[in-house]
Structure formats: C-alpha cells, structure tokens
C-alpha cells in the first residue's frame, strides 16, 4: 500500500474498471484476430499499451525513475514468460468462445500456487492444496468437451487446439506470476509494468520473419485499441492495489466471466454450455477460497508479529 489512506470502495471501483477494460481488449482481439498470427497480435497489445503507461507515469512525474531497476535479468525472464503466455492466450481466444477462454484462464492463479510451493518454497497448507485440486477439476470440466473434438477432426479441432493453448498459457502465466513475486522484492510496481510492455514488444517482433499478415486500417485500429485497453487495464489494476488490499479487490476478478458471457452472446452469438457454467462455478469457488485463506493467514501472521514485538 502507498502512503495514501486506504479507500476500499475506490480500490474495488478501480478493479472493476480494470476488468471491464481488459474485457474490451479481449473483445477487440477476438473481433480482429481471425487469421492474424498470435505474435503480431501480441506486438500490438504490448507496444500500444505503452501509450497510456507513458502518459500516466509522466502525469505522476515518475517516467524517468520508472526505468530504474535492480534486476534487468529478472525483467527479461518476466517478459519472456508473460509474452509467451499472452501469445498462447490470444491464440486460444481466437479459436474459443470468449467465456470459455476467460474461464480456462482462471487456472493461472491455481498454477501460481503450485509453482510458488515448488520454486519459492512457500508453505502451502492442506486447505489450499485441496482448493487448487478442486479448481483444476473445474478447469478440466470446461476444457474436456473441447479436447474431445480432436477425435472428429476438421474445423471442430480448432477449439481443441485453442483449449490446449489457453491451458498452456495458464501454466506459463503461473510461472510469470511467481517471477513477478520475486521482482516485487526489489522493484516498484510500475517498473515491472513498464519493462513487461517493453520486453514483450521487443520479443514479439522476433515472430516477424515467421510471417505477419497484411492488415487493413480498420483491423489495425482495432488492434491498437486492444493495446491501449491493455495499458489502461494495467493502470487501473495497479491503482486498485494502491487503495485497497489484494484480498479485498481480487475476488472481483471473477466478475469478468459474467460480463464475458453477456458480451459473447450479443456480439458473437455464443451461448454457454452447462459444462462451461459448472466448471466455471467450481473454479471460481476454489479461487475465492484461496483468496480467503490468504487473507486469514495474513491476519494471523500480522497478529503473531504484533504479539512477538516488544512493548513500546
């Protein structure tokens, strides 16, 4: 938290705004992305996100200081992981109904719990392991009908490929979250945001020799809009954590599925299946339980530190 006094309602409002803007980004990509290489989409998303990020940092008079880093190698790792997860996620988004892509993507924080235990040696208790296992079952319920489409071949297999891409994106995204946890020990939030957009822009350019498609001006504008939405989403997300604790605002992440279902129905004619709704309910419940446990454990650790500190 910053020096400002906590304002939970303002933090929640910023979080909901970030969800809405990120959904706008996904909607733009799904509208424009058919036939466009994922690397090309990732470049537009990353490069044009720098416009609102630079403007915001300039407004706060932090544009120069945001470039100061203690771990350039760490940012390269974060950028590589994040860019790969983003490209896979965009590929899946193009080939899946919007709500399915959103719901399968909820596996990412579950993967982060697993990798935090394996890589950072964080202690994960039985309740959280159980919640992770339940959440993964929910993701499998959503994904399984898509994966079985491989048996039929043809166009239907596109959804199977998309589901695998989003699952891989969630796994790599979990690794990116762990790398971010390591970075926050020495780096400021906006330094991480800035270097992520810079590195992912540069790395996505490496896909240029593998064939970028020629775009008309309308498609270019849609992808530029996706990038600007991505940058704004990062700003709103960061601001939400400035005004409220993570445990307060994180559950509102799951409002994206409700808005996603509405957008997908009216714009793309997608109707959610019962498997998707059931799996999403299970995964969201597991995610909220993990957030609740993290909040409770945080309170317990704070109470223990207070009890062990010498009296003034």
Steps between C-alpha positions, in 0.01 A plus 500: 500500500609855436502793742142588406228404748328173405177542306352152434206624292735694274725194473204280403387757241852503347502119493162480324618762250808286430278195440279696258795645308681165478177350365494778243852395402397135463192597301712707260742212451224247442332734252816564301715196566370233260793412274743741667814337652506503879844665501366790296204544734736487799712779351200730457377416850840568660632794297187717503446429870803725549297808394276516811782366720742776392224762535412380849862493617562846352192632682637359828849634413641148527585433135877517546517328839280214373789386279729452801532128574700271726426187295508542123545122459191444713300727271623307197381175658165659591466641148580169332253306714229766479534547125482123439195464724337798330560367148361157591202662671425714195522196272252319722274803521469508122396133483277477807180669614595803712353368831679165460835672443444720806396209721789271400734793562391495865737203535796743501481602870455132589823423316667788684424331834664178378809675359535720810522182709746331262722796406469751785456230766192679630309300757167384357264341749252219443202731446667689217624180333141371515367823349760482220402139422129592494571801278695286252207256486278796409739602221501143366118497497508813282780374276406136451217550246742710291787251525284208385438687174840372383328169435281652231765698310412784265406846619382375838861419594572876501322525836707210634820675393372823652422329831851351517651842419308668784594220741868542408455876534365448853797281596758746365300788645531332841878498455487868403310577822772327702767701317304816579494404868878481488525837326281688749763438768722764337293663223217752503169396346514737206858406423376143456205615287722720283770242436241232429347707220845590364640146505186334366488757216861421410466123533178486296684669214710183474193332346507744206715270274246219550238697310289790613185559300412822320228689690244752383466826689187392687674189635808702593287747694324216683834349603636841602186536711574160656847620595375825650236305697775268625706793625199665666407167660846475656471855635157440654619169645803665660286782635260248657789362707599854598165557670405156637655171607537225241260275694234773476514558124615161362158327514363758257726349234235233461239753391666473158319173429158659544587793276672262256187287463290811428748639244546162332124449465423840347812543284593146399179300560675265747275316745677345802469122546407342831852352525649847466268645767558211742877499454516877538298491822738238644814685390378839623399351838847348539666828404296702749575246773875535433468879523308464828765267644778738396313782674454298821863388505610860445298610802648216708857593401433866581358406842799274569749778413311742721497256790874428467607864473627663822271756667570862421 
